[in-house]
Amino acid sequence: MTDEYQPQEIATVQRLRAELDANGKKLVFTNGCFDLLHAGHVRYLNEARALGDALVIGLNSDSSVRALKGAGRPLNGQNDRAEVLSALRCVDAVVVFDGERATALIEAIRPHIYAKGGDYTVDSLNPEERAALQEAASDIRILPLVPGRSTTGTINKMAGEKAGPRLRIAVLGSGEGSNLRAIIAAVENGTLDAEIAAVISDRRDSNFLKLGEESGLPVHFVDPGSNPRKLGEAAQKEIFDHLRRARADVIVLAGFMRILKEPVISAYGDRIVNVHPSLLPKHKGANAPQLALEAGDAETGCTVHLVTAEIDAGRVLAQAKVPVLPGDTSETLHARIKIEEHKLLPQVLREWQERGLPVRGAGES
């Protein structure tokens, strides 16, 4: 006999579901990491249990938590987390699963009711999980969060509110990753006292994401949805989750070709910067170098600016000028603009860090 707690097997939960169904009762299912159990978790789980007749928790495995939240997590191992959850009177079973999604578990269990916290909406649930729930005819219920209770808030409090003076940066990109490389170089050579806490891309095959992986950084691919310019609601929520888990101070859009909206824009107001290849307010939007050529401009350049709901309209933080040369194409002009971008962006971040860290927000549940 071992002292190590063993979570339930899927077959056990399937039998429980069948028994409940045969007696006209309902099984409630929820999933999460539950890395550091707090009152917000307990209240949420009690509310979830009250929706039906038994509550089953899908618990992210240790490898799954690391993939979602970085190498420093989980704080507690999966069997310890499962044992603590199972000790709650409201919990009937705990099943550990690998991977970032609970899709396979949902398909196996087919819960009558699926509960999720109030930082989600039905539309912002992961599309794969939502499709599995719809196929299982599960009733999706969104429960309110408990204000002021979060794992990240607890961790920050234990660390004295701040983990240190270094700026925590999350970088979003879709292309080659040259600006990400410039930030990495500035951190490595000591000219920028910062930590790259997350690298996020809407393209699984991007060199941007590959560069992050090769540099040993926490990387995340987010499925953007079908619109080539916009992010679906589930993708917006997934990016927001990655940012708050990373405890990002500043979000950098470095060639990110999608439009960020809620909840990121409000949660990180005045803390999102974008690099644009023109001297804003001239030539907003896509293809700015080509627009400068078509306008016959004698010079153009790059702008680092704050991101707002209106595209390329936020406050300008810094600019660098680049001459337009005879015979320039959009490609040659853009290449020279990028040289200035690689200097300007680390400079803006360095000045940001020297002014003192922004106030962190968007706590994690």
Contacts in CASP RR format, 6 or more apart in sequence:
PFRMAT RR
TARGET T0000
AUTHOR 0000-0000-0000
METHOD contacts of the structure
MODEL  1
MTDEYQPQEIATVQRLRAELDANGKKLVFTNGCFDLLHAGHVRYLNEARA
LGDALVIGLNSDSSVRALKGAGRPLNGQNDRAEVLSALRCVDAVVVFDGE
RATALIEAIRPHIYAKGGDYTVDSLNPEERAALQEAASDIRILPLVPGRS
TTGTINKMAGEKAGPRLRIAVLGSGEGSNLRAIIAAVENGTLDAEIAAVI
SDRRDSNFLKLGEESGLPVHFVDPGSNPRKLGEAAQKEIFDHLRRARADV
IVLAGFMRILKEPVISAYGDRIVNVHPSLLPKHKGANAPQLALEAGDAET
GCTVHLVTAEIDAGRVLAQAKVPVLPGDTSETLHARIKIEEHKLLPQVLR
EWQERGLPVRGAGES
4 79 0 8 1.000
5 79 0 8 1.000
5 80 0 8 1.000
5 82 0 8 1.000
5 83 0 8 1.000
5 86 0 8 1.000
6 79 0 8 1.000
7 59 0 8 1.000
7 78 0 8 1.000
7 79 0 8 1.000
7 82 0 8 1.000
7 86 0 8 1.000
7 94 0 8 1.000
7 95 0 8 1.000
7 96 0 8 1.000
8 93 0 8 1.000
8 94 0 8 1.000
8 95 0 8 1.000
9 95 0 8 1.000
10 95 0 8 1.000
10 105 0 8 1.000
10 108 0 8 1.000
10 109 0 8 1.000
12 93 0 8 1.000
13 56 0 8 1.000
13 93 0 8 1.000
13 95 0 8 1.000
13 108 0 8 1.000
13 109 0 8 1.000
14 108 0 8 1.000
14 109 0 8 1.000
16 27 0 8 1.000
16 54 0 8 1.000
16 56 0 8 1.000
16 92 0 8 1.000
16 93 0 8 1.000
17 27 0 8 1.000
17 109 0 8 1.000
17 110 0 8 1.000
17 111 0 8 1.000
17 112 0 8 1.000
20 26 0 8 1.000
20 27 0 8 1.000
20 53 0 8 1.000
20 54 0 8 1.000
20 112 0 8 1.000
21 27 0 8 1.000
21 112 0 8 1.000
25 52 0 8 1.000
25 53 0 8 1.000
25 54 0 8 1.000
26 51 0 8 1.000
26 52 0 8 1.000
26 53 0 8 1.000
26 54 0 8 1.000
26 112 0 8 1.000
26 113 0 8 1.000
27 52 0 8 1.000
27 53 0 8 1.000
27 54 0 8 1.000
27 55 0 8 1.000
27 56 0 8 1.000
27 109 0 8 1.000
27 111 0 8 1.000
27 112 0 8 1.000
27 113 0 8 1.000
28 48 0 8 1.000
28 49 0 8 1.000
28 51 0 8 1.000
28 52 0 8 1.000
28 53 0 8 1.000
28 54 0 8 1.000
28 55 0 8 1.000
28 56 0 8 1.000
28 111 0 8 1.000
28 112 0 8 1.000
28 113 0 8 1.000
28 114 0 8 1.000
28 115 0 8 1.000
29 55 0 8 1.000
29 56 0 8 1.000
29 57 0 8 1.000
29 58 0 8 1.000
29 106 0 8 1.000
29 109 0 8 1.000
29 111 0 8 1.000
29 113 0 8 1.000
29 114 0 8 1.000
29 115 0 8 1.000
29 138 0 8 1.000
30 45 0 8 1.000
30 48 0 8 1.000
30 55 0 8 1.000
30 56 0 8 1.000
30 57 0 8 1.000
30 58 0 8 1.000
30 114 0 8 1.000
30 115 0 8 1.000
30 116 0 8 1.000
31 57 0 8 1.000
31 58 0 8 1.000
31 59 0 8 1.000
31 60 0 8 1.000
31 97 0 8 1.000
31 102 0 8 1.000
31 105 0 8 1.000
32 57 0 8 1.000
32 58 0 8 1.000
32 59 0 8 1.000
32 60 0 8 1.000
32 102 0 8 1.000
33 59 0 8 1.000
33 60 0 8 1.000
33 64 0 8 1.000
33 65 0 8 1.000
33 68 0 8 1.000
33 69 0 8 1.000
33 73 0 8 1.000
33 74 0 8 1.000
33 81 0 8 1.000
34 41 0 8 1.000
34 57 0 8 1.000
34 59 0 8 1.000
34 81 0 8 1.000
34 84 0 8 1.000
34 85 0 8 1.000
35 65 0 8 1.000
35 69 0 8 1.000
35 73 0 8 1.000
35 74 0 8 1.000
35 75 0 8 1.000
35 76 0 8 1.000
35 81 0 8 1.000
35 151 0 8 1.000
36 75 0 8 1.000
36 76 0 8 1.000
36 151 0 8 1.000
36 154 0 8 1.000
36 155 0 8 1.000
37 81 0 8 1.000
37 84 0 8 1.000
37 85 0 8 1.000
38 149 0 8 1.000
38 150 0 8 1.000
38 151 0 8 1.000
38 154 0 8 1.000
39 146 0 8 1.000
39 149 0 8 1.000
40 145 0 8 1.000
40 146 0 8 1.000
40 149 0 8 1.000
40 365 0 8 1.000
41 149 0 8 1.000
42 88 0 8 1.000
43 146 0 8 1.000
43 149 0 8 1.000
44 115 0 8 1.000
44 117 0 8 1.000
44 143 0 8 1.000
44 145 0 8 1.000
44 146 0 8 1.000
45 55 0 8 1.000
45 57 0 8 1.000
45 85 0 8 1.000
45 88 0 8 1.000
45 90 0 8 1.000
45 91 0 8 1.000
46 90 0 8 1.000
47 115 0 8 1.000
47 143 0 8 1.000
48 55 0 8 1.000
48 90 0 8 1.000
48 115 0 8 1.000
48 141 0 8 1.000
48 143 0 8 1.000
49 55 0 8 1.000
49 90 0 8 1.000
49 91 0 8 1.000
51 113 0 8 1.000
51 115 0 8 1.000
51 141 0 8 1.000
52 112 0 8 1.000
52 113 0 8 1.000
54 92 0 8 1.000
54 93 0 8 1.000
55 90 0 8 1.000
55 91 0 8 1.000
55 92 0 8 1.000
55 93 0 8 1.000
56 92 0 8 1.000
56 93 0 8 1.000
56 94 0 8 1.000
56 95 0 8 1.000
56 109 0 8 1.000
56 111 0 8 1.000
57 85 0 8 1.000
57 91 0 8 1.000
57 93 0 8 1.000
57 94 0 8 1.000
57 95 0 8 1.000
58 94 0 8 1.000
58 95 0 8 1.000
58 96 0 8 1.000
58 97 0 8 1.000
58 102 0 8 1.000
58 105 0 8 1.000
59 78 0 8 1.000
59 81 0 8 1.000
59 82 0 8 1.000
59 85 0 8 1.000
59 94 0 8 1.000
59 95 0 8 1.000
59 96 0 8 1.000
59 97 0 8 1.000
60 68 0 8 1.000
60 78 0 8 1.000
60 96 0 8 1.000
60 97 0 8 1.000
60 99 0 8 1.000
60 100 0 8 1.000
61 78 0 8 1.000
61 96 0 8 1.000
61 97 0 8 1.000
61 98 0 8 1.000
61 99 0 8 1.000
62 74 0 8 1.000
62 77 0 8 1.000
62 78 0 8 1.000
63 98 0 8 1.000
63 99 0 8 1.000
64 97 0 8 1.000
64 98 0 8 1.000
64 99 0 8 1.000
64 100 0 8 1.000
65 73 0 8 1.000
65 74 0 8 1.000
65 78 0 8 1.000
66 72 0 8 1.000
66 73 0 8 1.000
66 74 0 8 1.000
67 99 0 8 1.000
67 100 0 8 1.000
68 100 0 8 1.000
68 245 0 8 1.000
69 245 0 8 1.000
70 218 0 8 1.000
70 245 0 8 1.000
71 218 0 8 1.000
74 81 0 8 1.000
75 155 0 8 1.000
76 84 0 8 1.000
78 96 0 8 1.000
82 94 0 8 1.000
82 96 0 8 1.000
85 91 0 8 1.000
85 94 0 8 1.000
86 93 0 8 1.000
86 94 0 8 1.000
95 105 0 8 1.000
95 109 0 8 1.000
97 104 0 8 1.000
97 105 0 8 1.000
101 126 0 8 1.000
101 128 0 8 1.000
101 129 0 8 1.000
102 129 0 8 1.000
103 126 0 8 1.000
103 128 0 8 1.000
103 129 0 8 1.000
103 132 0 8 1.000
106 114 0 8 1.000
106 129 0 8 1.000
106 132 0 8 1.000
106 133 0 8 1.000
106 136 0 8 1.000
106 138 0 8 1.000
107 132 0 8 1.000
107 135 0 8 1.000
107 136 0 8 1.000
110 136 0 8 1.000
110 138 0 8 1.000
111 133 0 8 1.000
111 136 0 8 1.000
111 138 0 8 1.000
112 138 0 8 1.000
112 139 0 8 1.000
113 138 0 8 1.000
113 139 0 8 1.000
113 140 0 8 1.000
113 141 0 8 1.000
114 133 0 8 1.000
114 138 0 8 1.000
114 139 0 8 1.000
114 140 0 8 1.000
114 141 0 8 1.000
115 141 0 8 1.000
115 142 0 8 1.000
115 143 0 8 1.000
116 125 0 8 1.000
116 140 0 8 1.000
116 141 0 8 1.000
116 142 0 8 1.000
116 143 0 8 1.000
117 142 0 8 1.000
117 143 0 8 1.000
117 144 0 8 1.000
117 145 0 8 1.000
117 365 0 8 1.000
118 142 0 8 1.000
118 143 0 8 1.000
118 144 0 8 1.000
118 145 0 8 1.000
119 145 0 8 1.000
119 237 0 8 1.000
119 241 0 8 1.000
119 263 0 8 1.000
119 365 0 8 1.000
120 142 0 8 1.000
120 237 0 8 1.000
121 142 0 8 1.000
121 233 0 8 1.000
121 237 0 8 1.000
122 130 0 8 1.000
122 140 0 8 1.000
122 142 0 8 1.000
123 233 0 8 1.000
123 234 0 8 1.000
124 233 0 8 1.000
124 234 0 8 1.000
124 236 0 8 1.000
124 237 0 8 1.000
125 133 0 8 1.000
125 140 0 8 1.000
125 234 0 8 1.000
126 234 0 8 1.000
126 238 0 8 1.000
127 223 0 8 1.000
127 225 0 8 1.000
127 234 0 8 1.000
130 140 0 8 1.000
130 234 0 8 1.000
133 140 0 8 1.000
145 365 0 8 1.000
149 365 0 8 1.000
150 363 0 8 1.000
150 364 0 8 1.000
150 365 0 8 1.000
151 364 0 8 1.000
151 365 0 8 1.000
152 244 0 8 1.000
152 245 0 8 1.000
152 247 0 8 1.000
152 363 0 8 1.000
152 364 0 8 1.000
153 363 0 8 1.000
153 364 0 8 1.000
156 162 0 8 1.000
156 163 0 8 1.000
156 247 0 8 1.000
156 360 0 8 1.000
162 357 0 8 1.000
162 360 0 8 1.000
163 247 0 8 1.000
165 193 0 8 1.000
165 353 0 8 1.000
165 357 0 8 1.000
166 193 0 8 1.000
166 194 0 8 1.000
166 195 0 8 1.000
166 353 0 8 1.000
167 192 0 8 1.000
167 193 0 8 1.000
167 194 0 8 1.000
167 195 0 8 1.000
167 249 0 8 1.000
167 250 0 8 1.000
167 349 0 8 1.000
167 352 0 8 1.000
167 353 0 8 1.000
167 357 0 8 1.000
168 194 0 8 1.000
168 195 0 8 1.000
168 197 0 8 1.000
168 246 0 8 1.000
168 247 0 8 1.000
168 248 0 8 1.000
168 249 0 8 1.000
168 250 0 8 1.000
169 183 0 8 1.000
169 194 0 8 1.000
169 195 0 8 1.000
169 196 0 8 1.000
169 197 0 8 1.000
169 248 0 8 1.000
169 249 0 8 1.000
169 250 0 8 1.000
169 251 0 8 1.000
169 252 0 8 1.000
169 349 0 8 1.000
170 196 0 8 1.000
170 197 0 8 1.000
170 198 0 8 1.000
170 199 0 8 1.000
170 200 0 8 1.000
170 242 0 8 1.000
170 243 0 8 1.000
170 246 0 8 1.000
170 248 0 8 1.000
170 250 0 8 1.000
170 251 0 8 1.000
170 252 0 8 1.000
171 179 0 8 1.000
171 180 0 8 1.000
171 183 0 8 1.000
171 196 0 8 1.000
171 198 0 8 1.000
171 199 0 8 1.000
171 200 0 8 1.000
171 251 0 8 1.000
171 252 0 8 1.000
171 254 0 8 1.000
172 200 0 8 1.000
172 201 0 8 1.000
172 239 0 8 1.000
172 251 0 8 1.000
172 252 0 8 1.000
172 253 0 8 1.000
172 254 0 8 1.000
172 255 0 8 1.000
172 256 0 8 1.000
172 260 0 8 1.000
173 180 0 8 1.000
173 200 0 8 1.000
173 201 0 8 1.000
173 202 0 8 1.000
173 206 0 8 1.000
173 208 0 8 1.000
173 253 0 8 1.000
173 254 0 8 1.000
173 255 0 8 1.000
173 256 0 8 1.000
173 257 0 8 1.000
174 201 0 8 1.000
174 202 0 8 1.000
174 203 0 8 1.000
174 206 0 8 1.000
174 208 0 8 1.000
174 255 0 8 1.000
174 256 0 8 1.000
174 257 0 8 1.000
174 258 0 8 1.000
175 201 0 8 1.000
175 203 0 8 1.000
175 206 0 8 1.000
175 207 0 8 1.000
175 208 0 8 1.000
175 255 0 8 1.000
175 257 0 8 1.000
176 206 0 8 1.000
176 207 0 8 1.000
176 208 0 8 1.000
177 206 0 8 1.000
177 207 0 8 1.000
177 208 0 8 1.000
177 211 0 8 1.000
177 254 0 8 1.000
177 255 0 8 1.000
178 338 0 8 1.000
178 341 0 8 1.000
178 342 0 8 1.000
179 252 0 8 1.000
179 254 0 8 1.000
179 255 0 8 1.000
179 275 0 8 1.000
179 338 0 8 1.000
179 341 0 8 1.000
179 342 0 8 1.000
179 345 0 8 1.000
180 196 0 8 1.000
180 199 0 8 1.000
180 208 0 8 1.000
180 211 0 8 1.000
180 212 0 8 1.000
180 254 0 8 1.000
181 211 0 8 1.000
181 342 0 8 1.000
182 341 0 8 1.000
182 342 0 8 1.000
182 343 0 8 1.000
182 345 0 8 1.000
182 346 0 8 1.000
183 192 0 8 1.000
183 194 0 8 1.000
183 196 0 8 1.000
183 252 0 8 1.000
183 254 0 8 1.000
183 345 0 8 1.000
183 346 0 8 1.000
183 349 0 8 1.000
184 196 0 8 1.000
184 211 0 8 1.000
184 212 0 8 1.000
184 215 0 8 1.000
184 217 0 8 1.000
185 346 0 8 1.000
186 192 0 8 1.000
186 194 0 8 1.000
186 346 0 8 1.000
186 349 0 8 1.000
186 350 0 8 1.000
187 194 0 8 1.000
187 195 0 8 1.000
187 196 0 8 1.000
191 346 0 8 1.000
191 350 0 8 1.000
192 346 0 8 1.000
192 349 0 8 1.000
192 350 0 8 1.000
192 353 0 8 1.000
193 350 0 8 1.000
193 353 0 8 1.000
194 349 0 8 1.000
194 353 0 8 1.000
196 215 0 8 1.000
196 217 0 8 1.000
197 218 0 8 1.000
197 246 0 8 1.000
197 247 0 8 1.000
197 248 0 8 1.000
198 217 0 8 1.000
198 218 0 8 1.000
198 219 0 8 1.000
198 220 0 8 1.000
198 242 0 8 1.000
198 243 0 8 1.000
198 245 0 8 1.000
198 246 0 8 1.000
198 248 0 8 1.000
199 208 0 8 1.000
199 209 0 8 1.000
199 211 0 8 1.000
199 212 0 8 1.000
199 217 0 8 1.000
199 218 0 8 1.000
199 219 0 8 1.000
199 220 0 8 1.000
200 219 0 8 1.000
200 220 0 8 1.000
200 221 0 8 1.000
200 222 0 8 1.000
200 239 0 8 1.000
200 242 0 8 1.000
200 243 0 8 1.000
201 208 0 8 1.000
201 209 0 8 1.000
201 219 0 8 1.000
201 220 0 8 1.000
201 221 0 8 1.000
201 222 0 8 1.000
202 221 0 8 1.000
202 222 0 8 1.000
202 223 0 8 1.000
202 224 0 8 1.000
202 231 0 8 1.000
202 235 0 8 1.000
202 256 0 8 1.000
202 257 0 8 1.000
202 258 0 8 1.000
203 209 0 8 1.000
203 221 0 8 1.000
204 221 0 8 1.000
208 254 0 8 1.000
208 255 0 8 1.000
209 219 0 8 1.000
209 221 0 8 1.000
212 219 0 8 1.000
213 219 0 8 1.000
218 246 0 8 1.000
220 242 0 8 1.000
222 231 0 8 1.000
222 235 0 8 1.000
222 238 0 8 1.000
222 239 0 8 1.000
222 242 0 8 1.000
223 234 0 8 1.000
223 235 0 8 1.000
223 238 0 8 1.000
224 231 0 8 1.000
224 232 0 8 1.000
224 235 0 8 1.000
224 258 0 8 1.000
225 231 0 8 1.000
225 232 0 8 1.000
225 234 0 8 1.000
225 235 0 8 1.000
229 257 0 8 1.000
229 258 0 8 1.000
229 259 0 8 1.000
230 258 0 8 1.000
230 259 0 8 1.000
230 261 0 8 1.000
231 239 0 8 1.000
231 258 0 8 1.000
231 259 0 8 1.000
231 260 0 8 1.000
231 261 0 8 1.000
235 258 0 8 1.000
236 260 0 8 1.000
236 261 0 8 1.000
236 262 0 8 1.000
236 263 0 8 1.000
236 264 0 8 1.000
237 263 0 8 1.000
239 260 0 8 1.000
239 264 0 8 1.000
240 263 0 8 1.000
240 264 0 8 1.000
240 267 0 8 1.000
240 362 0 8 1.000
241 364 0 8 1.000
243 251 0 8 1.000
243 264 0 8 1.000
243 267 0 8 1.000
243 268 0 8 1.000
243 362 0 8 1.000
244 267 0 8 1.000
244 361 0 8 1.000
244 362 0 8 1.000
244 363 0 8 1.000
244 364 0 8 1.000
245 364 0 8 1.000
247 360 0 8 1.000
248 268 0 8 1.000
248 271 0 8 1.000
249 271 0 8 1.000
249 357 0 8 1.000
249 358 0 8 1.000
249 360 0 8 1.000
250 271 0 8 1.000
250 272 0 8 1.000
250 273 0 8 1.000
250 349 0 8 1.000
250 352 0 8 1.000
250 358 0 8 1.000
251 264 0 8 1.000
251 268 0 8 1.000
251 271 0 8 1.000
251 272 0 8 1.000
251 273 0 8 1.000
251 307 0 8 1.000
252 272 0 8 1.000
252 273 0 8 1.000
252 274 0 8 1.000
252 275 0 8 1.000
252 345 0 8 1.000
252 349 0 8 1.000
253 260 0 8 1.000
253 272 0 8 1.000
253 273 0 8 1.000
253 274 0 8 1.000
253 275 0 8 1.000
253 307 0 8 1.000
254 275 0 8 1.000
254 345 0 8 1.000
255 275 0 8 1.000
256 274 0 8 1.000
259 311 0 8 1.000
260 272 0 8 1.000
260 307 0 8 1.000
261 309 0 8 1.000
264 272 0 8 1.000
265 272 0 8 1.000
265 307 0 8 1.000
265 308 0 8 1.000
265 309 0 8 1.000
267 361 0 8 1.000
267 362 0 8 1.000
268 361 0 8 1.000
268 362 0 8 1.000
269 306 0 8 1.000
270 306 0 8 1.000
270 358 0 8 1.000
271 358 0 8 1.000
272 306 0 8 1.000
272 307 0 8 1.000
273 304 0 8 1.000
273 305 0 8 1.000
273 306 0 8 1.000
273 307 0 8 1.000
273 317 0 8 1.000
273 345 0 8 1.000
273 348 0 8 1.000
273 349 0 8 1.000
274 304 0 8 1.000
274 305 0 8 1.000
274 306 0 8 1.000
274 307 0 8 1.000
274 312 0 8 1.000
275 302 0 8 1.000
275 303 0 8 1.000
275 304 0 8 1.000
275 341 0 8 1.000
275 344 0 8 1.000
275 345 0 8 1.000
276 284 0 8 1.000
276 285 0 8 1.000
276 288 0 8 1.000
276 302 0 8 1.000
276 303 0 8 1.000
276 304 0 8 1.000
276 305 0 8 1.000
276 312 0 8 1.000
277 288 0 8 1.000
277 289 0 8 1.000
277 300 0 8 1.000
277 301 0 8 1.000
277 302 0 8 1.000
277 334 0 8 1.000
277 337 0 8 1.000
277 338 0 8 1.000
277 341 0 8 1.000
278 284 0 8 1.000
278 288 0 8 1.000
278 289 0 8 1.000
278 291 0 8 1.000
278 292 0 8 1.000
278 300 0 8 1.000
278 301 0 8 1.000
278 302 0 8 1.000
278 303 0 8 1.000
279 299 0 8 1.000
279 300 0 8 1.000
279 301 0 8 1.000
279 302 0 8 1.000
279 303 0 8 1.000
279 319 0 8 1.000
279 321 0 8 1.000
280 303 0 8 1.000
280 305 0 8 1.000
280 312 0 8 1.000
280 316 0 8 1.000
280 319 0 8 1.000
281 312 0 8 1.000
281 313 0 8 1.000
282 292 0 8 1.000
282 295 0 8 1.000
282 297 0 8 1.000
282 300 0 8 1.000
283 291 0 8 1.000
283 292 0 8 1.000
283 295 0 8 1.000
283 300 0 8 1.000
284 311 0 8 1.000
284 312 0 8 1.000
284 313 0 8 1.000
285 311 0 8 1.000
285 312 0 8 1.000
287 330 0 8 1.000
288 300 0 8 1.000
289 300 0 8 1.000
289 330 0 8 1.000
289 333 0 8 1.000
289 334 0 8 1.000
289 337 0 8 1.000
290 330 0 8 1.000
292 300 0 8 1.000
292 324 0 8 1.000
292 333 0 8 1.000
293 324 0 8 1.000
293 328 0 8 1.000
293 329 0 8 1.000
293 330 0 8 1.000
293 333 0 8 1.000
296 324 0 8 1.000
297 324 0 8 1.000
298 323 0 8 1.000
298 324 0 8 1.000
299 321 0 8 1.000
299 322 0 8 1.000
299 323 0 8 1.000
299 324 0 8 1.000
300 321 0 8 1.000
300 322 0 8 1.000
300 324 0 8 1.000
300 333 0 8 1.000
300 337 0 8 1.000
301 319 0 8 1.000
301 320 0 8 1.000
301 321 0 8 1.000
301 322 0 8 1.000
301 337 0 8 1.000
301 340 0 8 1.000
302 319 0 8 1.000
302 320 0 8 1.000
302 322 0 8 1.000
302 337 0 8 1.000
302 338 0 8 1.000
302 340 0 8 1.000
302 341 0 8 1.000
302 344 0 8 1.000
303 316 0 8 1.000
303 318 0 8 1.000
303 319 0 8 1.000
304 316 0 8 1.000
304 317 0 8 1.000
304 318 0 8 1.000
304 319 0 8 1.000
304 344 0 8 1.000
304 345 0 8 1.000
304 348 0 8 1.000
305 312 0 8 1.000
305 314 0 8 1.000
305 315 0 8 1.000
305 316 0 8 1.000
305 317 0 8 1.000
306 314 0 8 1.000
306 315 0 8 1.000
306 317 0 8 1.000
307 314 0 8 1.000
308 314 0 8 1.000
317 348 0 8 1.000
318 344 0 8 1.000
318 347 0 8 1.000
318 348 0 8 1.000
319 344 0 8 1.000
320 340 0 8 1.000
320 341 0 8 1.000
320 343 0 8 1.000
320 344 0 8 1.000
321 340 0 8 1.000
322 333 0 8 1.000
322 336 0 8 1.000
322 337 0 8 1.000
322 340 0 8 1.000
324 333 0 8 1.000
325 332 0 8 1.000
325 333 0 8 1.000
352 358 0 8 1.000
END
